[in-house]
Amino acid sequence: MPVSLWAMEPMMPLADMPAMVLTPARVSQPQSEAPASVTVIDRNLIEASGARELYEVLKLVPGMTAIKVDGNVPTVAYHGTQARDSRRMLVLLDGRSQYQPGLSRVNWNDMPVDIRDVERIEVTRGPAAAAYGANAFTAVVNIITRDPRDISKHTVSVRGGNNGILDGRAAAVGHGDNTAWRASVSRRADDGYDEPFEGETRPDRKRIETLNTEWVWESDSHNTFALQVGGSQSRLERQQESGVADIGRYTREPVQKGERAFLGLEWQHVFSATHQLKISTYGQYNKEVTDFGVCYLDPFTGQQGPGGALLFSQELRELYSQNGGDTAATFAAVPTSGPVLSRYGSLQGVAGVNFCADSELDLQEERYDLEVQDTWQINDRMRLVSGANVRHDRVSSQAYLSGTEDNVSYRLFGNLAVDVLSPLTLNLGGYWERDQINGEHFSPRGGVSWRVAPGHTLRYVYSRAVRTPDIYEDQAITNIQALDMSEPFASNPEALLGWSPSYFFITQSSPGTLKPEKIRSEEIGYYGQFRFLELDVRYFQEELTDLLSHALNPFEFEPNNEGWVKHQGTEAQLTFRPTVNHLLRLTGAHIHTHTNKKTETRIAARDSGSALWAWQLASQWGVSTAYYFANDYNDYRYERADLQIRFRHRAGPAELEWRAVIQHALNKEPIVFEENQYQEDRMWLELEMKI
């Protein structure tokens, strides 16, 4: 009899299964004893969701926002606050931090992994800096890829649908006496938002290719080595910047091109059944360039012409600096500025031409990381995880930093679990770190788990964490250069603009005095396992202070720590598996958010949730359906229903599986911002062949 589509192994009743998690305290432990609320999304749940992109399955996490705010750029945030700058959550991919040091963000598009390479996702809901350091601020998403020792077949799949959806993937696997390897390449492409806004089609197509490989060698019973190599390439059409559109006419729409590569090595040594050592190191490289072309308007006439070149003149830059970086004050002072008026007059002598130029927002990031972790079962009642880490981040950018900046950090951590009494477990953790930008910080966490009855646990957790300012926030010196200028400006920029190279007159500089954002969190939770049902309920209070709530881009730059947010609410998740062929998953969150900055409420939904039901109809047929809602994102309600039908059969030596998926928006409202029109149903058909 063929194996169930959603249960690859016969499934025991939930009460008899050891629900183990790895992420909260860096050690495998029963979920009931973990010092945090945890959501686990395993391979079966990923397949049942029908998700096409990795970020989408995080809709199954209570309190999580996972949407596309800018057409082709996913925003993922736990207890979401700012819509476009989601920088308060740590994401790990096989232990490698995907939190990028340059702009404090996680780029979900360029993540060098396909969703079909993922075995399991563990989400620690709540601050986890005590285990992972600064920037594990509101939550940790730990993405774990498939172990090549657990894969036996090669795979090829293709997917096509409306809205320009065209995807493909090929994966191979191999096994030796004590080695195993896997490799996959994939491609995803679609057209982004499909509805025009104000009569114009939004430019937000994307194309992404990924490579992900792993090689594992078990040299003996005590030593295991792993090597991971991969990367990604992306091309995204981006929407016009409103600040640029106000001063010019785009001649070439913005296009963002990205490249990413990584190399990771890991050695695990088992001293005994109760003691093991892990040493891991990795290097990551990321390059991103957004280029565009503009013909600039004369700031006095509002028309195209040579006067637009004044915006890139040395004299206007100097006047801008003299007026404290205030654009309005700068232009108010122009009538009394002899150098600016002289420059403008000379430009009027260049008759009959427009000033046009290309520009680019460039960013190159490198990270080198080395970590040693020791896991020791001291006795029957005590478990200790401790370790040290050193990391070097380097960021280069002409547009954001006017050069290259480095940050070296050092870390020590420890997490201790003690069974104080038979039903009572105490978890204590702390993380000390020091870096060149932010100095020293210590993040503590304490938790108590009380097993009130077999399979039923109450917990209390207190934690504090910080999010340190990134290199851009702390050391920004923006300079947008005019490239490939129109003639005669390209031939003689020093004579016509006063300098070479020539830069946009607006420049932004960070004061270098920003403090880390802080969070203090308390929660009371219940975790229960019944014969067919698993339930986790959490009540929490979170206080976020010293927040950087204002825009920090080359056109709007307001660096300060004036923001604060207070969250208070309840979350619940329920998994019900009455038989091997049925799965019901329900999540819900009710959160009250109070803040002094409206920007922090845009994706802070009061009520949100999801429901997923999967049913294996017969040996070959399966169906799953899901419902997601959030009320509201920036006053717009989000509501969607998905349906997936799967059919599996054999064709000679190959196993074929057909999947048909439809995603239906139930309320037809924009997503967060008015321009995000995403009203047409998404539909695709996929064929996967395994040999």
C-alpha positions in Angstrom: 0.0 0.0 0.0 1.5 3.4 -0.9 2.7 5.6 1.9 0.4 8.5 2.9 1.2 11.8 1.3 1.4 13.7 4.6 2.6 10.9 6.9 5.7 9.3 5.5 5.8 6.9 8.5 3.0 5.3 10.5 2.1 8.0 13.1 1.8 7.2 16.8 -0.8 9.0 18.9 0.5 12.3 20.0 0.6 11.5 23.7 3.0 8.7 23.0 5.5 10.7 20.9 8.5 12.5 22.3 7.9 16.1 21.0 11.5 17.2 20.8 12.8 20.7 19.9 16.4 22.0 19.4 16.2 25.7 19.0 15.2 27.4 22.3 18.2 26.4 24.3 20.5 24.9 21.6 19.9 21.4 22.9 17.4 18.7 21.9 14.8 18.6 24.7 11.1 17.8 25.1 9.0 20.7 23.9 7.2 20.7 27.2 10.5 21.6 29.0 11.7 24.3 26.6 12.2 27.8 28.0 9.9 29.3 25.3 6.9 28.8 23.2 7.8 26.8 20.0 6.1 26.2 16.7 7.4 23.3 14.7 6.6 23.1 11.0 7.8 19.7 9.8 8.1 18.3 6.3 4.6 16.9 6.3 3.1 20.2 7.2 5.1 22.1 4.6 3.8 19.8 1.9 0.3 20.0 3.2 0.4 23.8 3.1 1.0 23.8 -0.7 3.4 26.8 -0.2 5.4 27.8 -3.2 7.9 30.0 -1.3 9.6 29.5 2.0 8.2 32.5 3.8 4.6 31.5 3.2 4.7 28.5 5.6 5.3 31.0 8.4 1.7 32.0 8.1 1.1 28.8 10.2 2.9 30.4 13.2 0.6 32.3 15.6 1.4 36.0 15.8 3.6 35.9 12.7 3.2 38.3 9.8 4.2 36.8 6.4 3.1 38.9 3.5 4.4 40.8 0.5 4.4 44.5 1.3 6.3 45.6 -1.8 5.1 43.3 -4.6 8.0 40.9 -4.8 9.7 41.4 -1.4 8.3 39.3 1.4 8.0 40.8 4.9 8.2 38.3 7.8 7.9 39.5 11.4 6.8 38.1 14.7 4.5 40.5 16.4 5.0 42.7 13.4 5.7 46.4 13.7 7.3 48.3 10.9 6.1 47.1 7.5 9.1 47.7 5.3 12.0 47.4 7.7 11.5 44.1 9.4 14.7 43.9 11.3 13.8 42.5 14.7 13.9 38.7 14.2 16.8 36.3 13.7 16.6 33.7 11.0 19.0 30.7 10.9 19.6 28.4 8.0 21.4 25.3 9.2 23.0 27.3 11.9 24.1 30.2 9.7 22.6 33.6 10.5 20.7 35.1 7.6 20.4 38.4 9.5 22.5 40.7 7.2 24.8 43.1 8.9 24.6 46.0 6.5 21.0 47.0 6.7 19.7 44.8 9.6 17.3 42.6 7.5 16.6 39.2 6.3 16.3 38.9 2.6 13.8 36.1 2.0 14.0 36.3 -1.8 17.8 35.6 -1.8 17.7 32.8 0.8 19.9 30.1 -0.8 17.5 27.3 -0.3 14.3 26.0 -2.0 11.3 25.2 0.2 11.5 21.6 -1.0 15.0 21.3 0.5 13.7 22.1 4.0 13.1 19.3 6.4 11.9 21.3 9.4 11.4 24.8 10.7 11.4 25.6 14.4 10.2 29.0 15.5 11.0 30.2 19.0 8.3 32.7 19.8 9.8 35.3 22.1 13.2 36.9 22.7 16.0 34.3 22.4 19.1 36.4 22.7 20.1 34.3 25.8 20.8 31.5 23.3 21.7 33.4 20.0 22.8 36.9 21.0 21.7 40.3 19.8 19.1 40.4 17.1 17.3 37.3 18.3 15.0 40.1 19.4 11.4 39.1 19.0 11.8 35.5 17.8 14.2 33.0 16.1 13.3 31.1 12.9 15.5 28.0 12.6 15.4 26.5 9.1 16.9 23.0 8.9 17.5 21.4 5.5 17.1 17.7 4.7 19.9 15.4 5.7 21.3 13.5 2.6 21.3 10.3 4.7 17.5 10.5 4.8 17.0 10.9 1.1 17.0 8.0 -1.4 15.7 9.3 -4.7 16.6 11.9 -7.4 13.9 14.5 -8.1 12.8 16.7 -11.0 9.9 19.0 -10.9 8.2 21.7 -12.9 5.5 24.2 -12.0 3.5 26.7 -14.1 0.6 28.9 -13.5 -1.0 32.3 -14.0 0.7 35.6 -13.1 3.8 34.4 -14.9 4.6 31.6 -12.5 7.2 29.3 -13.9 9.4 27.3 -11.6 11.7 24.3 -11.9 13.9 22.2 -9.7 16.3 19.2 -10.0 17.8 17.4 -7.1 20.3 14.5 -6.9 21.5 12.4 -4.0 24.3 9.8 -3.5 25.4 7.4 -0.7 28.6 5.6 0.1 29.7 3.3 2.9 30.0 6.2 5.4 29.2 9.3 3.3 26.1 10.9 1.7 25.5 13.9 -0.4 22.7 15.9 -1.9 22.5 18.7 -4.4 19.6 20.8 -5.8 19.2 23.6 -8.2 15.9 25.5 -8.5 14.3 28.5 -10.3 11.3 30.6 -9.3 9.7 33.3 -11.4 6.5 35.3 -11.3 5.0 38.7 -12.1 4.3 40.1 -8.6 1.2 42.2 -8.1 -1.1 42.0 -11.1 -3.5 44.9 -10.7 -2.6 48.4 -11.9 -2.4 51.3 -9.4 -3.6 54.7 -10.5 -3.6 53.4 -14.1 -0.1 52.1 -14.0 1.1 48.5 -13.9 3.4 47.9 -11.0 6.9 46.8 -12.1 7.6 43.9 -9.7 8.5 40.8 -11.6 11.1 38.5 -10.1 13.4 35.6 -11.0 15.4 33.7 -8.5 17.8 30.8 -8.9 19.3 28.8 -6.0 21.9 26.1 -5.4 22.1 24.1 -2.2 24.4 21.2 -1.5 25.5 19.2 1.5 28.1 16.4 2.0 28.2 14.3 5.2 31.0 12.0 6.3 30.8 9.8 9.3 34.5 8.9 9.8 33.8 6.7 12.8 31.2 6.4 15.6 32.5 9.5 17.4 33.2 11.9 14.5 30.9 13.4 11.8 31.9 16.0 9.3 29.6 18.1 7.2 30.2 20.5 4.3 27.6 22.8 2.9 28.0 25.0 -0.2 25.4 27.0 -2.1 24.2 30.4 -3.3 21.5 32.3 -5.2 21.0 34.8 -7.9 18.0 37.1 -8.2 16.6 39.8 -10.4 13.7 41.9 -9.1 11.9 44.7 -10.7 11.4 47.4 -8.0 8.9 50.1 -7.7 9.9 53.7 -8.2 11.1 55.7 -5.2 8.6 58.4 -4.5 11.4 60.8 -3.5 13.1 60.3 -6.9 9.8 60.5 -8.9 9.2 63.9 -7.3 12.4 65.4 -8.8 12.7 63.6 -12.2 11.3 61.2 -14.7 12.5 57.7 -14.8 14.1 56.6 -18.0 14.9 53.2 -16.7 12.9 51.4 -14.0 14.7 50.3 -10.9 16.0 46.7 -11.1 17.6 45.0 -8.1 20.1 42.3 -8.9 21.5 40.0 -6.1 24.2 37.4 -5.7 24.8 35.3 -2.6 27.2 32.5 -1.8 28.1 30.5 1.3 30.4 27.8 2.5 29.9 26.0 5.8 31.9 23.4 7.7 31.0 21.5 10.8 32.6 18.8 13.0 30.7 17.0 15.7 32.7 14.8 18.2 30.9 12.5 20.6 32.9 12.0 23.7 30.2 9.8 25.2 26.4 9.4 25.3 26.3 12.4 27.6 28.9 14.7 26.2 29.6 16.1 22.7 31.4 18.9 21.0 30.5 20.8 17.9 32.8 23.2 16.0 31.3 25.1 13.1 32.5 27.8 10.8 31.1 29.5 7.7 31.6 32.3 5.3 28.9 34.2 3.5 29.0 36.7 0.7 26.1 38.9 -0.5 26.1 41.5 -3.2 23.1 43.6 -4.1 22.8 46.4 -6.7 19.7 48.4 -7.6 20.2 50.6 -10.6 17.9 53.1 -12.3 18.0 56.0 -14.8 16.4 59.4 -14.4 16.1 62.7 -16.3 16.1 65.3 -13.6 13.8 68.3 -13.4 15.0 71.9 -13.1 14.3 72.6 -9.4 13.0 76.1 -10.3 11.0 75.5 -13.4 9.9 72.0 -12.7 10.7 71.1 -16.3 13.3 68.9 -17.8 16.4 70.7 -19.0 20.0 71.4 -18.2 19.0 73.0 -14.9 18.3 69.5 -13.5 22.1 69.1 -13.2 22.1 71.6 -10.3 20.9 68.7 -8.1 24.3 67.1 -8.6 26.4 70.2 -8.3 29.1 70.7 -5.7 27.7 74.1 -4.8 24.2 72.8 -3.9 25.8 70.0 -1.8 27.8 72.6 0.1 24.8 74.8 0.7 22.8 71.7 1.9 25.6 71.0 4.4 25.6 74.6 5.6 21.8 74.4 6.3 22.1 71.3 8.5 20.9 68.8 6.0 17.5 70.5 5.7 16.2 70.4 2.1 13.6 73.1 2.5 16.0 75.4 4.2 18.6 74.7 1.5 16.3 75.9 -1.3 15.1 78.8 0.7 18.7 79.9 0.9 19.4 79.6 -2.8 18.4 83.2 -3.7 21.2 84.5 -1.4 23.8 81.9 -2.4 26.1 83.4 -5.0 27.9 80.1 -5.8 24.7 78.2 -6.4 23.2 81.0 -8.6 26.4 81.2 -10.6 26.3 77.5 -11.2 22.7 77.6 -12.2 23.4 80.4 -14.6 26.2 78.6 -16.3 24.0 75.5 -16.7 21.4 77.6 -18.5 24.0 78.2 -21.2 23.9 74.5 -22.0 20.9 74.9 -24.2 18.6 72.2 -25.7 19.7 69.3 -23.5 18.3 67.4 -20.6 20.4 66.3 -17.6 20.0 62.5 -17.4 22.0 60.0 -15.4 22.1 56.5 -14.1 22.6 55.7 -10.4 22.8 52.6 -8.3 22.2 51.6 -4.7 25.0 49.1 -4.0 25.7 46.9 -1.1 28.3 44.1 -0.6 28.4 42.1 2.6 30.8 39.5 3.9 30.6 37.5 7.1 33.1 35.0 8.6 31.9 33.1 11.7 33.6 30.5 14.0 31.7 28.9 16.9 32.5 26.2 19.5 29.6 24.6 21.4 29.8 22.0 24.2 26.8 20.0 25.2 27.1 18.1 28.5 24.6 16.0 30.4 26.2 16.6 33.8 23.9 14.1 35.6 20.4 12.8 35.5 19.1 16.3 36.6 21.4 18.8 34.9 22.2 19.6 31.3 24.5 22.4 30.1 25.1 23.9 26.7 28.0 26.4 26.6 30.2 27.9 23.9 32.0 30.8 22.3 31.7 32.6 19.0 33.8 35.1 17.0 32.4 36.9 14.0 33.8 39.4 11.4 31.3 41.4 9.4 32.4 43.7 6.5 30.1 45.9 4.5 31.1 47.9 1.4 28.8 50.5 -0.2 29.3 53.7 -2.0 25.6 54.7 -1.8 25.1 53.9 1.9 28.5 54.1 3.5 30.8 55.9 1.0 33.3 53.1 1.6 33.9 50.0 3.7 33.2 49.4 7.3 34.0 46.4 9.6 32.6 45.1 12.8 34.3 42.3 14.8 32.3 40.7 17.7 33.0 38.2 20.4 30.5 36.1 22.3 30.1 33.7 25.2 26.9 31.8 26.0 25.5 29.2 28.3 22.1 27.5 28.9 21.5 25.3 32.0 18.5 23.1 32.5 18.0 21.6 36.0 15.3 19.2 37.1 14.9 20.7 40.6 12.2 18.3 41.6 10.6 15.5 39.6 7.9 17.7 38.1 9.9 20.9 38.0 12.5 22.0 35.5 14.5 25.3 35.8 16.1 26.8 32.7 18.7 29.6 33.0 20.5 31.1 30.1 22.7 34.1 29.3 24.6 35.5 26.3 27.5 38.0 26.6 28.8 39.8 23.6 31.1 42.6 22.6 31.5 44.3 19.3 33.3 47.3 17.9 30.1 49.3 17.2 28.0 48.7 20.3 30.3 47.7 23.1 29.3 45.0 25.6 25.8 43.6 26.2 24.4 40.7 28.2 21.0 39.1 27.5 19.5 36.8 30.2 16.6 34.4 30.2 15.0 32.4 33.0 12.2 29.8 32.8 10.3 27.4 35.0 8.4 24.4 33.6 6.0 22.5 36.0 4.6 19.1 34.8 1.3 19.2 36.6 0.3 15.9 35.1 1.7 13.4 32.5 1.7 15.3 29.2 0.6 18.6 30.7 3.1 21.4 31.6 2.8 25.0 32.8 5.7 27.4 32.2 6.8 30.9 33.1 9.6 32.6 31.1 11.3 36.0 31.6 13.8 37.3 29.1 15.5 40.4 27.9 17.2 41.0 24.5 18.7 43.8 22.4 18.8 44.6 18.7 22.0 46.4 18.0 22.2 49.1 15.4 23.6 47.8 12.1 26.6 49.2 10.3 24.4 51.5 8.1 22.4 52.8 11.1 25.6 53.6 13.0 27.9 54.7 10.3 25.8 55.9 7.3 27.4 58.5 4.9 25.1 58.3 1.8 26.4 59.4 -1.6 24.3 58.7 -4.7 26.7 59.1 -7.7 25.7 60.3 -11.2 26.8 57.5 -13.6 26.6 57.5 -17.4 25.5 61.1 -17.6 24.1 62.6 -20.8 26.3 64.8 -22.9 27.9 67.3 -22.5 27.9 66.6 -18.7 29.7 63.2 -19.0 32.6 64.7 -20.9 33.3 67.6 -18.6 31.7 67.1 -15.1 34.2 69.3 -13.3 33.5 72.3 -15.4 29.7 71.9 -15.5 29.0 70.4 -12.1 32.0 71.5 -10.1 33.4 68.1 -9.2 34.1 64.6 -10.5 32.7 62.2 -9.6 29.4 64.1 -9.1 27.0 63.2 -6.3 23.3 64.0 -5.5 23.2 67.1 -3.3 21.4 65.3 -0.5 23.6 63.2 1.8 22.8 61.6 5.1 25.1 60.9 8.0 24.4 58.9 11.1 25.3 60.5 14.4 27.0 57.3 15.6 25.3 57.6 19.0 22.3 55.3 18.5 21.6 52.9 21.4 20.5 49.3 20.9 16.8 48.6 20.8 15.6 46.7 24.0 12.9 44.3 24.7 11.6 42.8 28.1 9.3 39.9 27.8 7.2 37.8 30.2 5.0 34.8 29.4 2.9 32.3 31.1 2.1 29.2 29.0 0.5 25.8 28.9 1.6 22.8 26.8 -0.5 19.7 26.7 -0.5 16.4 24.8 -3.5 14.2 24.5 -3.9 11.0 22.6 -4.6 12.7 19.2 -4.2 16.3 20.1 -1.4 18.8 20.9 -2.1 22.2 22.4 0.1 25.2 23.2 -1.3 28.4 24.8 0.7 31.5 25.6 -0.1 34.7 27.4 2.6 37.4 27.1 3.6 41.0 27.8 6.4 42.6 25.8 7.9 46.1 26.3 10.1 47.4 23.4 12.0 50.6 24.1 14.7 52.7 22.4 13.2 51.8 19.0 14.5 53.2 15.7 11.0 53.8 14.4 11.6 56.4 11.7 12.7 56.0 8.1 16.4 55.6 7.4 16.9 55.9 3.7 18.9 58.3 1.4 15.8 60.6 1.2 14.3 60.3 4.6 16.8 59.8 7.4 15.7 60.4 11.0 18.0 58.4 13.3 16.8 58.4 17.0 15.7 56.1 19.7 12.4 57.7 20.5 10.1 54.8 19.6 8.4 52.4 22.0 5.9 49.6 21.7 4.0 47.5 24.2 2.4 44.2 23.2 0.0 42.2 25.4 -1.9 39.2 24.1 -2.6 35.5 23.8 -1.6 33.0 21.3 -2.6 29.4 20.7 -1.8 26.5 18.4 -3.5 23.2 18.1 -2.6 20.1 16.2 -5.1 17.2 15.8 -4.2 13.9 14.2 -7.0 11.4 14.7 -5.6 9.0 12.2 -2.6 8.6 10.0 -4.6 10.1 7.1 -5.9 13.3 8.8 -4.2 16.4 10.0 -5.9 19.5 11.4 -3.8 22.5 12.5 -5.3 25.7 14.0 -3.5 28.8 15.2 -4.7 32.1 16.6 -3.4 35.3 18.1 -5.1 38.3 19.9 -2.7 41.1 20.5 -3.1 44.6 21.9 -0.4 47.0 20.6 0.3 50.4 22.0 3.0 52.7 20.6 4.0 56.3 20.2 4.8 55.9 16.5 2.2 55.0 13.9 4.8 53.4 11.7 5.1 50.6 14.3 1.4 49.6 13.9 1.2 48.9 10.1 1.5 45.2 10.3 0.5 44.8 14.0 -2.8 42.9 13.5 -5.2 42.8 16.5 -6.5 39.4 15.5 -4.9 36.8 13.2 -4.9 33.1 12.7 -4.8 30.1 10.4 -6.5 26.8 9.8 -5.1 23.9 7.8 -6.7 20.5 7.2 -5.1 17.7 5.2 -6.8 14.4 4.3 -5.4 11.4 2.5 -8.5 10.4 0.5 -7.1 7.1 -0.8 -3.8 5.5 -1.6 -3.2 7.9 -4.5 -5.3 10.9 -3.8 -4.9 13.6 -1.2 -6.4 17.0 -0.5 -5.5 19.9 1.8 -7.1 23.3 2.4 -6.0 26.3 4.4 -7.4 29.6 5.6 -5.5 32.6 6.7 -6.7 36.0 8.1 -5.4 39.1 9.8 -7.5 42.0 11.1 -5.9 44.4 10.3 -2.7 45.3 8.4 -2.7 49.1 8.2 -6.5 49.2 8.3 -6.8 46.6 5.6 -8.1 43.1 6.4 -6.1 40.2 5.0 -8.1 37.0 4.2 -7.1 34.1 2.0 -8.2 30.5 1.3 -6.0 27.8 -0.3 -6.8 24.5 -1.9 -4.4 21.8 -3.0 -5.2 18.5 -4.7 -2.5 15.8 -5.1 -2.4 12.7 -7.1 0.5 10.1 -7.0 1.1 7.2 -9.3 3.9 5.1 -10.8 5.2 5.2 -14.4 7.7 2.4 -14.8 10.6 3.0 -12.4 9.5 6.6 -11.7 7.1 7.9 -9.1 5.0 10.8 -10.4 3.1 13.3 -8.3 0.7 15.9 -9.6 -0.3 18.9 -7.5 -2.9 21.5 -8.3 -3.0 24.6 -6.1 -5.3 27.6 -6.0 -4.8 30.6 -3.6 -8.0 32.7 -3.4 -8.2 36.2 -1.8 -11.5 36.4 0.0 -11.8 40.1 0.6 -10.0 41.7 -2.4 -8.4 44.5 -0.3 -4.9 45.8 -0.7 -2.1 44.4 1.4 -0.9 47.0 3.9 -0.5 49.8 1.4 -3.0 51.0 -1.2 -0.7 50.4 -4.1 -0.5 46.6 -3.3 -3.3 45.4 -5.4 -3.2 41.6 -5.4 -6.7 40.6 -6.3 -6.5 37.8 -8.9 -6.5 34.2 -7.7 -3.1 32.4 -8.0 -3.2 29.0 -9.6 -0.6 26.6 -10.7 0.0 23.0 -11.6 3.1 21.1 -10.6 4.6 17.7 -11.7 7.3 16.0 -9.7 9.1 12.9 -10.7 11.2 10.8 -8.3 13.6 8.0 -9.5 
